[in-house]
């Protein structure tokens, strides 16, 4: 690694460490205002991530918004994303009771049914709202930890910082790569004993995901959630996190079937399409809470108004 890269990594780690320290000592209203202002500033500056988010939101809204309305939605989305980080820095200092009291869970019955049956649960989530706050609620409801996977960040000290942060919230975290055992093997064992796992799946970082139609356009999503559920007998539940005033709302969708006579690969593809459909329906209700500043659709770059022009769209039958 070059010296420049090492310096960038050290600065990133130092920046996050400073954020965790500083935000906790600020009065909460002050921290909220500062981060909201930061989100609005990011929208005005229009960096690559902000422009990509704008293009993504154009797809989500079907190209129906004019430029001014799309700019306004992008501003709200960046402020929502800033809120996520403000809360991430503060969550370890908030009481579990406060987070649980400020949370609403729609579709709780799907979790309760799976638990009553003694089955494992795979919760598949997009990057929406505050999934860490949802994790606090889930740990409280389960009465113990759930298992999640963390992408290895650079530098290693920053990765450890995020692992320690989530473990303080009550989660059990394993690395996606570089662990003592493959993450898939650990997940299968955990689910096989009736455990619960939460996996963020709306971005296919590997490039080896299964094809889906997401908001009417061709994309891919990791097939891991459906594959794990099929292999272990766990219940696959799509779930979406949203903000609700000063609190949080979590929507758990009905189970997605993963069994049947078809080939495993085909069942995984069909199941992940249903996950994508569930995500799309709930994200569309509050698109500003969907925090994806990276590329989701191959043909949607950071400077496109893709909802207004022809592009490689697919119907559900083709995606499956």
HUWO-V207403 format. One record per residue. BURIAL is b if it has 16 or more other C-alpha atoms within 10 Angstrom, else e. Layout:
BEGIN
burial
BURIAL
BURIAL
END
This chain:
BEGIN
burial
e
e
e
e
e
e
e
e
b
b
e
e
b
e
e
e
e
e
b
b
e
e
b
b
e
e
e
e
e
e
b
b
e
e
b
b
e
b
b
b
e
b
b
e
e
b
e
e
b
b
b
b
b
b
b
b
b
b
b
b
b
e
b
e
b
e
e
e
e
b
b
e
b
b
b
b
b
b
b
b
b
b
b
b
b
b
b
b
b
b
b
b
e
e
e
b
e
e
b
b
e
b
b
b
b
e
e
e
e
b
b
e
e
b
b
e
e
e
b
b
b
b
b
b
b
b
b
b
b
b
b
b
b
b
b
b
b
b
b
b
e
e
e
e
b
b
b
b
b
b
e
b
e
b
b
e
e
b
b
e
e
b
b
e
b
b
e
e
b
b
b
b
b
b
b
e
e
e
e
e
e
e
b
e
e
e
b
b
e
b
b
b
e
b
b
b
b
b
b
b
b
b
b
b
e
e
e
e
b
b
b
b
b
b
b
b
b
b
b
b
b
b
b
b
b
b
b
b
b
b
e
b
b
b
b
b
b
b
b
b
b
b
b
e
e
e
b
b
b
b
b
b
b
b
b
b
b
b
b
e
e
e
e
b
e
e
b
b
b
b
b
b
b
b
b
b
b
b
b
b
e
b
b
b
e
e
b
b
b
b
b
b
b
b
b
b
b
e
e
b
b
b
e
b
b
b
b
e
e
e
e
e
b
b
e
b
e
e
b
b
END
